[in-house]
Structures are given as structure tokens and as C-alpha cells.
Amino acid sequence: MTYPFSALVGQEELRLALVLNAVSPAVGGVLVRGEKGTAKSTAVRATAALLPPVRVVPGCRFSCEPGSADPACPDGPHPADGGALDRPARLVELPVGASEDRLVGALDLERALTEGVKAFEPGLLAAAHRGILYVDEVNLLHDHLVDLLLDAAAMGASHVEREGVSVTHAARFLLVGTMNPEEGELRPQLLDRFGLTVEVAASRDTDERVEVVRRRLAYDADPAGFAGHWAAREQEVRERIAAARALLPAVRLGDAALRQIAATCAAFEVDGMRADIVMARTATALAAWAGRTAVLAEDVRQAALLALPHRRRRNPFDAPGLDQDTLDEALAEAAARSGPDGPDTGPGDDPDPDGDGDGPGGGGGGGGEPPQPADGRADAGGTADPSPGPGGSGASPSATGAESGSGSPREQPAAAAATPFRVRPLAVPGLGEGAAGRRSRARTAYGRTTGARRPHGALGTLHLAATVRAAAPHQRARGRRGPGIVVRADDLREAVREGREGNLVLFAVDASGSMAARQRMSAVKGAVLSLLLDAYQRRDKIGLVTFRGGDAELALPPTSSVDAGAARLERLPTGGRTPLAAGLLKAHDVLRVERLRDPARRALLVVVTDGRATGGPEPVAHAARAARLLAATGTAAVVVDCESGPVRLGLAGALATDLGGVAVTLDELRADTVSALVKDFRRAA
């Protein structure tokens, strides 16, 4: 590979995962997770040069293979003696903002209606057939497009249908996605669809970092010379991939190895059977890459390290990873049950036929865990954060937590969050036009059809009935004869659809001394954690403002990463007075900036407090003015009333009135409580 980071920043597992998919595309692709600046994209783009050339039918837009062309190819049928053309394997990139038609292809419905021809413009799936489809920042891609992409990858075909006109074509490709977990996670259902996953982190070794910079500068100074220097090594890898592909059909996956795979997946309690299948394919590819015809226990172990970590996530706050002891125990137990002969090493099967010490993870790496930073910092897949928590250093706070006479907070240790629960639906009123999500009503490209309109620019989704109604009165004037209908461009109508959008959910959390009772703060954190989980499921952005003592701070700027929000919440200390007005004004400033950055994304402010304002001059009046200032901007607001005890002042309700929003108690926030109230009301009626 000619990229300048070739073997220096702990990318051995990344390179191995890419190579295994090149050997056996049935493995199911690679998801590369890592912090910014770790050469994720560079490594993926370099992989295309290692793939063998592709032989195609000349002129076929769908890259059909001569002699075994796709019978459903829209450019077919292809003649048997139509010749052949060799071209390099393609690397096709899917932009985050791509439309559905750009991905799967588009049918020209205007020509279909007016001329009666089925004109199909291929999309990126067709261009990537028999090559690599690369999605940078796959976690930012809309779920609908990710579903289409992964369905095509799993089935090896793309199916496009518009108003009864359908096209199907082959779409087999090596799928690679990269993401920075700090910008948000993929849903577990989508994570499971990627065959392998790799965690990438920058090296903390000074010598390695120096060599990376040296190679980068050498590449910038003379790209052609740099590529020439590594050309021989690159050709060796290319030839080895071709040899492994040829050997793959002869690799034997015996019963002992299958039992090890099944025992490992069962030990880690992964859902479904996809993990078992992916591990079997990966172990077979590892054996072929090592030049063997039998799968060994080492292949199964390496396959587990690549195929299982991302399948361990049960909710967005779980960090991906595998417990090494559990893995070793599962493999040992399965090997013991297989009998004294152990793994499936047959006569003449040498674990290292080259004698180069590569073994099952040969060719530059594979075995073991991804490298860990020398300073003990968690990698990009975790939620650890070395930055100071809100209101102080990262050290555990201490003190009584009672509200002091001065404005300075006295901290007590952060309380653990209570168990999360399913929350009642919270939505922004009205009809928005923001990014597609699952919270508030909005006009979107997907959803139920609510009307029709003339297209603005290119035709989107055709509204067939409205188009026919527009064309019907003019048929006699247009000289219609026969059963058809004469349709012109100005008759076309596109569908107007209503779906759901994602919002910016900004939490303003009261961390003052009045909230510091351990049981109450635990319940509050559990409620906020539940709301964070709800925001994750509804594809929202989230932010966190905290206020205590004499001021408020933005503990978490608006982000798509609920992991980061959960980490900040876990370390949230409490103590001091309640500067409610400062918290509301900080929220106002944050929302004002976000409206400038993303005007289409509507905000939902969630204020978590007991409503007591004790910080600053005239705290109650100042808080009321700040609330009315937020209400004047039209911001939707919900106040979660944390007041407890037999005597309640109802201050949170008054705050909700000033905000123009609603107030709910912690109990009312639970979806099961709301359901019970509805049932009681219906029974009473």
C-alpha cells in the first residue's frame, strides 16, 4: 500500500480486515471506528490499488462479467462473443448528503409516461459492483440510506421500483464505512450488518509519530517517487490476495472449528446467527490468506476479535469490545469438547507454510487486541474523557452539598444514575422541515403522502394520481387517440410527504445544593439518561447546560454523540446555590448560535429542576424574565419537576408557564405511567 501511514499507527488489524474482505467479499465489509486524524480514509482508498483487475463486458454500465453476465442487467442481454475489457477495480464514495436516487439509481418517470420507455440511470451501487463502496462518516448517513445500502450488500443485488416500474441489477461490492464515535453512534441493528469492525487510535510512541511525519513529508515532496519505492511491496500483497482468492474454495472448515465459533458466539450472548456466519467466513478467509487449506483455532480467535466487538452493544452507552478471558475460556472449552486432537489441522496442513512467522494473521498483523495508548487513555470507542467535569477538575468532588451562603458551590461526590426507563413522547409542536429523524412532525423525503405539488427543479417522487388528474382535461386538445394518455412536463406532480424530523434537545440541568440529596439526584440522572437514550433512538442532537453555585456552563456543546452526554452526566457534581436565571440565559445563548448554524433544526429545551431560584440578585424575578426571553424565541420547552416530599411549592409549574411550555413530574415522564393514566381515564369514561 502506498499510503504514508502504512505500518506505524497501530493499523495492523485495519489492514488485515480490509485484506480479508478483498479475499472474500462475503465476509460483509468493514466498519472502521476511530478518532480523527488516524488515516482511516487513507487506508481505505489505498486498498483499491490492491484489488485484482476486473474483466467486464465493454459498454455495460453495470460491470457484467463476460460469460456469466447478469440476466437481469438493464443493459442486457449481452452477446456471448461481445468481447471483454480489463479495468482496475473501482473505489466509489457515497457522500453523506446523497439522495436515495443517487444511491440506488433513478427511473426517468417522465419518459416512462410520455414515451413509454423504461429509462434507468444507474446509481452508486451499480458503479461499485465488483469494487469497493466507501462511506465516510457512515454514522451521519440517514438511517433509510444505510438500510438500503446494507440490504444491497447482503443480497448482492439492488432493486428499484417507482410507480410500478422496476429494475433489478447485481450489486456485489466490498463495503467499508468509517466513523468517529465522538460524532454519534450507529444503531445496534445497523452495526450488526457490518461483517467486521476495527478500532483505530493514534500511536503514543514518539518514534512512530516521527516516522509517520517523515513519510508524509516524503510523499508530499515526491508522490511518484514515494509510490515507486513501495511498488514492489504493493505488488507482493496484490499477488498474495489473488492467490488467497484462488485457494479460498479449497479451504476446509471442519466441525471442531464450527463448534468453537458457535461456542464463542454463545459465550458472548450475541443476538441472532449473523455473527456465527461472519466468523465462519472470516476464519476461512484467514486460512486462505495464510496459504492453508484448513481452519485453525488461531483463525477462529482472530475472527472473533474482528467480528464480535460491535455486536456486544446492547444500548448506545455500551462500549464495544471483548473480554479476553471469556474468549479464551470459550475457545478452550470448545476445543476440549472436540476431543484430544483439537483443531482441524489435517495431514500436510502447516500453520505457517511460508516459514515467515505470519501464521493465521499473516501479512502484517492481526493477532491480539488493537493497540492501547501508552498513557492509559481510553480509545475512541469508549466514553472515557480526560477533560475536567463541569464545574471543576476531574477529581472526585467532596463536601456536604448544602446550599451555602456564598455563591461558591460546595461539592459532594457525584451520585450514580438510577436505572433508565422508557419516557413518554416529547415533540416540538407544528410542522418542521429539518433533518429526517423520529421525533417531531415534518415535511420529509420519506413518510406518508399528504398531497401533491408542481416540482421545484428535478422531479422527486411522482404523484401519479395528481399527474393524471392534471393531464386528463387536455387529452382532446392534444389529439389523444387510443388507450394511452398524453402527458406533458407541466402535468407532472410530485408527492408531498410528511414524516418525522430529528431535533436539538438541549438539557438544562439544575446541579445545585437543593438537588444534592443522593436519592433525588440519582433519580434525576436516571431521568436525564432515559431522555438521552430516547434522543439517540429518535436521531436527535443533544446538548447539556448545567447550573449551580453562581454561574452556568455548557458542559456538552450540541453533538450527535449521546455517549458523550452520558459520560458528562455520570461525573456531574452538585452543590451551591441555584442560579436558575443563569442556566436559562446560557441555554438561550446556545440555542441562538445553533439557529444560525442549522436554521432548519428545531430545538426542544428540557429544564430539569425543582424550580427554586436562589442565586444572584432578585433570583426569582430574574429567572422569570429569562424564561420569558426564551419563550419569545418560540423555543418549545418541557420542565421536568424534581420537587419531592409531601409539601410542594409548584415552582416548576410556574417556570413552565413563563417558558410557554409544559411541566411534568419525574413519575409522569415515564411512558408506563402515562399509559396507566390513559387506561384509568378510559375506564372512568
N, C-alpha and C positions, 0 to 999 in steps of 0.2 A: 504494500500500500504506500502511496507516495505522500500521504498527509504527514505534516511535520511533527505530529504528536505520537508517532507510531507505537512506541512501546514504553512510554515514560510516565504516564499519569494513572497507572492502575487500570488500564483499559483491556487487560487480558481477557476477562470474561465477556466484555462487549465484543471484542474481535472474534472470540470463539462462537458466541451466539449468532453473529452475522454470518460466519462461515458455515455453521451448521444449517442455517436456513438456505444458504446458497447450495449446499449439498443436497438438502431435502426440503423443498418449499412446503411440503405437507406438515412440517413442524408447526407452522402457523404464525410466523412473524416474530418480531422482537419489539418490546416496549423498553425504551431507554430512559431511565429516570436519573436526574442529576441536577446539581446546582449549575448556575450559569457559568459559561467560560470553561467547560470541561471537554470541548471538542466532540460533543455528541453528533452534531450535524456534519462535521468534517469527516468523522469515521464512516458515517452512513454514505456520504457522497463518494468516498474513496472505494466503497465496496463494489460499486457498479463496474469499475475497471477490472475487477477480478472475475466477473462472470464470463463464462464462455460465450462466443458469438451466437447469435440467434439466426436460424435459417427460416426465411419467410417466403410466402407467395408474393411475387412482385405486384405492387399496386394495391395489395389488400390493406385496408386501414385498420384491420383487426389482428394483424400479425399471425395469420394462419400458417401452420406448418405444412410444407409440401408433402403430399402423400397421405396426410392424416388431417386434412382441413376440417374445420368445424362445419357440420352440415347445416347448422342454423345461421351461419355467418351472413350478415346483411349484404356483404359484397359478393357472396357466392351465387351459384356453385362455381367452384374453381376447376378448370380442366386439369386432367391428370398430367398432361405434358406442358403445363404452363410455365415451367422453369422454376428456378429457385434463386434466392438472393440472401447472402450472409451480411448481417449488420450487427453492430455492438448492441448489447443489452441496454435498454433504456432505464434511466432514473427519472421518474415522473414525480413532481412535487405537488401536493394538494395544499393550496393556500387555506388558511383558517377561515377566510371570508368567502369561500367558494359556495356557489349555489348548488342545489340538487341537480339541475340540468348540466352544470359544468362537470359534476362528478360522474353521473351515470349516462349522460348524453341527452339529446333533445330531439323530439319529434317535431317536424315543421307542420303543425296542425293547420296553418293557413293553406299550405299547398295540398294537404290531405283533403280539406274541404272544397277548395276551389278547383283543383286539378285532378283529384282522385289518386294521387301518388303517395307512396309511403316513404317520405324523405327523412332519413335519420342522420343526425350529426353526432359522431362518436364523442364520448366524454373521456375523462382522465382514466377511468377503469379500462377502457379499450386501449388507450395509449400505453398503459402499464402492463398489459398482457405479456407474459413471459419475461418480465423485467422486474424492477423494483418500484413500489409505490411508497413514497416517503411523506409522512405527515409531521411537520414540525409543530410543536405546541399542540399535540393532539388533545390535551385536556381542555383546550379552549375551543375546540371544534364543537359545533352544535350536536347534541345527542342524536338527532334524527339522521344527520350525515354519518356519524360514527356507526350507527346501526346499519345503514345501507352499505357502508364500507366493509364492515366485518361480516355481514351476510354474504357479500360477493366473495370475500376472501375464503369463507368457509365452504361455499358451494362451487367455487371455480367458475361462476357464470354471473352475468348481470342481466336483469330483466327490467325492461322499461315499458310502462303502459300508460297511455294517455287517451282517455275517452274511447276506449275500445280498440285503439290501435296499439299493437305491442311489438316489441323487438327483443330478441334474446341473443346474446353473444358470449363467447368464452372470455373469462377474466381470471386468469391464474397468475399470481404475482407474489413476490416477496414483500410482505407488508412490514414496514418499520415506522414506529412512532417515537418521537422524543418529547419529553416534557420536563418542566421544572416544578416539583411538588409545591414550591412556595406560591405558585400561581393558581393552585387548586388541583384537586384530585379527580381522577376518573371514577365513575360509579363502579362498584364491585362487579356488576354484571358485565360491564364493558372490559374491565381488567381481565376477567376470565377468558375473554375471547382472544386475547393475545397469547401466542404459544409460550414465549419466553420473556423474562424480564431481567434487566441488568441495572444495578445501581452504580453510578459513576460519581466519583469525588476527586477533586484535585489533590495531587500529592503534596505532602507537607515536607518532603525531603528536599533540602536546598540544592543538592547536586542534580537531582532530576529536574527541578524547576529551571535551573540554569541551562541544562541541556535542551529543554523544550524551547526556551527563548533563543538559544543558539541555532537550533534547526529552523525555527520560524524566520529568523533574520536571513539565514542562508537561502531559504525558499523565496523570500521577498527579493533578494538580490539577484537570483538566477533561477527562476522556476523551471526552465527546461533542463538546466544542469542538475538541479536537485532531483527532478524526476528521473533523469538518466542514471544518477547514482544509485537509485533504488530499483531500477527497472529489472535487474536480474532477480532480486528477491521477490518482486511482484510477480514475475513470470513463474517462479517456483510455486508460489501459492496458487496461481491460476491453474497450473498443471495438476497440482495436488487436488484441487476442487474437482476438476474434470475426472481424475482417477477415482475419487471417492464417489462421485455420481455413478460411474460405471460399475463400481463394486457394490453399491447400495442394495440392488436386488438380491445379491447372494448372501447378505448378512443374515445370520440366524438368531432370532430372539427366542431363546428356549424357555421352558416352563419355569425354571428356577428364577430367571431374571424377571419374568412376568409376575411371579409371586412376590419378589422384592418390590416391584413397582406398586402392586396392589397394597402390600403391607405398609409401605411408606405413605401412600395417599390416605389410607385408613387411619394411620397413626396421627396424621396432621388434620384429620377430620375435614378434608376439603369437600366442597359441595359437588355433586354430580360426578360424571365419569370423564369429563374432558381432560382433567389433569392426568389420569391414567393413560389415556390415548396419547397425549402430548409427550409424556415421559417415555413411553414406548418408542415413539418416532424419534425423539431426541437421542435416546440411548443407542438406537440403531444407526443414526447419523454419526454419533461419536465413534462407534466401532468402525464405520466406513472411513471416516476421516483419519483414524489411526491405522488404516490398512488391514483391518482384521475382518473375519467373517463370522465372529461370534461376539455376543454382548457380554461384558464382564460386570462384576459388581461395582467396579470403579466407574463404569459408564452410567450405571443406574444412579449412583451417588451424585455424579456431576449433573445428570439430567434433573435430579430433584432440586439441586441448588439453582438451576436456571428456570425450572417450570413451576415451582411451588410457592416462592415467597409472596408474589402478588395475589395468590389465591387464598392466602391466610387471612386477608382483611374481611372482617365481618361488618364493620361500620367505618365511617371516614376517619375516626380517631385512632384506629389501629395502625401501627407502623408495620409495613411489610417486612418479612424476614422469617428465618427458620432457626429453630433451636438445634444446634449441632448434636447435642447429646441424644435428643429424641430421634434425630435422623439416624445416628449410628446404631442406636438400640433397635430401631425398626429394621434396618438392614441386617443386623446380626441375627435377630430373631427369625427373619425370613430365610436367611442362609442356613441356620440351624435346622429349620423345618425341611429344607430342601435335601438334607442328608449330608453325609460326610464329604461328598465330592464337591460341595459348594457350588460356585457359579458355573455357567455353561461354557467352560473352556474345553473345546473339543481337541482331538488329536491334531497336532500341527498348528494350532492357533497360538501364536506368540503375542502376548500383550503388547510388545514393543518390537514389531518386526523390523523397524529401521535401525534399531540399536542407538537411537538418538536421545533416548530418555524422555520422549514426549508422552508415551502412554496414551490413555484414552482422551486426555485433554491436549493432545499434541498440537504443534503448530503455533506455539506462542502462548499457551496458557490454558487456563480452565479451572484447575482444581482449587478447591478451598473457597473461602469467603472473599467478597470484594475487599480491597484494602481499606483499613481504617486510618483516619488521620492520627498523626503522632501525638497531637495534643489532647486526644480523648474526646474531641467534639463529635457529636452525632452526625451521621451522614445526612444527605439531602432527603432521604426517605423518612426520617423521623421527625418528631415535633420538638426536639430539644432546641433551645435557643439560648446562647450565652449572654444575650443582652439583658440589661437590668430590667426587672419587672416594673410596673407602673408605680411611681412614687418613691423609688429608692433603688438600692443596689440589689443584686441577685441574692444576697444573703437572706436567710430566714428572718423575717421581722419578729419582734417581740415587744411586749408591754401589755397593758391592760386592755386597750381598745376602747375605753370610755371616752366620751367627748370631753376634751379639755377646755379650760377657759381660754387659752390662746388659740390661734388659728393653726398651729402646727400639729400634725397628726401624731398620735402615739399608736404604733402598730402592734398587732398581735399576729401570731402565726396564721398563715393562710389556711382557711377551712377547706376540707375536701368536699367535692361536689356530690350531691345526692344522686341517686340513680336517675338517668334521663327517662322521660316519658313522651308519649305521643301528644303533641299540642293541637289545640283547636285551630282551624284555618284562620289565618290573618291575611288580609288582602288590602291593596290600595284601591279606594273607590274610583269609579269611572272607567274609561276605556283608553288604554295606552298604546304606544307604538314602539316599545323598547325591544331589547334582545329577547329572543324566544326563551321561555322558561316554564315554570309551573305554578306561579303564584297568582298574579292578577290578570284580569281580562285585558286583551289587547288585540289589535289587528296584526296578524302574522301571516307568514307564507304557508303555514300548516295549521290545520284545525277545521272546524265545521264551516261550511259555506253559508254566508249570511246575505249575500247579494251579488250584484254584478256591476261593472263599470267599464267605460272605454279604457283601453290600455294606455298607460303613460310610458311611451318608449316601446321596448320589446314586449311582445305578448307573454304574459306569465302563464297561469293556469287557465285554460279556456273554460268559459261558462257556456256549455253547448246549447242549453235551452234558451238562454238570453240571446245568443248569436242567431239561432234560428228565428226567434221572435223578431229580431231586428231586420233580418233579411226577407221574411215572409211577405210583407206588404209590397215589395218591389219586384216580385217574380214575373208578373205580366209585362211590366215596363222593360225588364231585362231580357225579354224574349225566351223565357223558360219553356222548354219542350221536354217531355219525358218525365220519368220519376224523380230525377235529381233535383237539387236546389242550387240556385246560383248565388254564391256568397262572394262579397267583395270585402276589401280590407276594412272599410269603415263600418261593416256589420259586426266585426269581431268584438266580443265582450270577454273580459277576464273576471274570474271569480274573486269576490271579496271574502276573506276568511277571518274568522275570529278564533283565537286560541288563548294561550297564556304567555305572559312575559315574566322574566326574572326582574327582581327589584334590587335596590340597595337597601339592605336592612342595617340601620345604624343603631347600635345598642348604647344607651347612656345609663351606666350602672352606678348606683349610689354605694360607695365603699366607706361610708363614714362610721363613726362610733355607734350610732343608733342602729346600724345594721350588723354590728360586730358580734352579737350573740351567736355562738358557734352553730347552734341548731338552725337559726334563721339564715345565716349566711350560707350554710350548706344547702338549704332548700333553695335559696336564691340562685346559687351557682348551678344547681341541678336544673332549675327552670331555664336559665340562660343557655346551658349546654343543650337542653332539649330544643330550644329555639334555633341554636346553631345547627343542630342536626336537621331540623326542618328546613333551614335555609339551604343547606347542602343538597337536600333532596329536591328542592324547588329551583335549584340552579341560580341562587341569588349571589350578589356580592355582599360582604359583611364588613362592618367596621365597629370599633369599640372605643367609647369615651368613658373614662372613669372620673369621679369627682369625690374628694374628701379633703379634710383639713381646710386650707384656704384657697384651693385652686382646682382646676380640672385639667386633664391631659388626654391627648389622643393616644391611647395605649396601642391601638392597631389601626393604621390607615386602611381605607376601603380596599379589600382584596377578595379574590375568589377562593382563598385557602382557609377553610374552616378549621384545619389543623392548627394554623397559627392562632386563630381566635381561641380555640380550646386551651392551647398552651398558655396564652396570656391570662385567661380566666383562672386556670389552675393556680397560678402564682399571685393572684390578686390579693394584696394585703388590705386590711381595714383599720379604721381608727380616725379620730379627729372630728371636727365639726362637719356640717352638711352644706357645702356651697352649691346649693341646687341651681341658683341662677348662673353660676359659672359653668356648670355642666351643660345647661341648656344653651348658653351662648356659644360654648365650644362646639356643640352639635350644629348650631346654626351656621357657624363658620365652615365646618367640614362639608355640610350639605351645599352651601353656596359654591364652594370650589368644585364639588363633584358635578353640580349642574352645568358648570362651564365646560368640564371635561367630557361629560356624556349627557347632553340635554335630553335624550330620549329615555334614559333610565330613571324611572320614578323612584322616590325614596319612601321608606317606611321607618319612622322613628319609634323605637321601643325603649321607653324610660322605665327602669327598674328601681323603684324607690318606695319608701313609706310616706313620702310627701312632706317630711319635716325639713324646713329650711332654717338653718341656724348659723350659716357662715356669711360674713360681710355685713355692711350697714343695711338696715331695713331689709333683712333677708326675705321676708315673705312678700313684700311689695315688689322687690327687685325680681324675685322668681316669677311672679305673676306677669310682670312686664316682659321678661324674657320669653315666657310661654306664648304670650300674645304676639310677640315678634315672629316666632316660628309659625304660629297659626296664619299670620298674614301672608306667608310664602306659599300657603296651600299644602304644606307637608302633612301627609297622613301620619297620625300618631296613635300609639297604644301605650297606656300606663299600666304597668304590672304592679299592683298594690301589694307591698310586702308587709303591711301592718298586721300584727298579730295580737292576740290577747283578748280578754273579754270586753275591754273598753277600747273603742276605735274612734279616732278623730275624723276620719274620712277626708284627710288632706289630699290623698292621691286622686280622689274623685274630683276635687276642686281643681287640681292641676290638669286633669284630663279635659275639664270644661274649658280652661284657659287655652289649652292646646288645640281645641276643636276636635278632640279625639275621643276615645273610649277608655274606660278603666276596667281592668279585670283583676281578680284576686289570683293568687297562686293556684288555688283549687280550681277556679273557673278556667284557668289556662289549659287544664288537662282536657283532652278530647273525650275521654271516657266520662268525665263529669258532665260535659255538655250533652253527650248522648243520653245520659241518665236523666238530666233535666228535661230534655225534649220528650223522652218517653213518659215521664211523670205528667208533663203538660198535656200530652195526647190522651193519657188515661183520664185525667181530670175533665178534659173536654168531652 
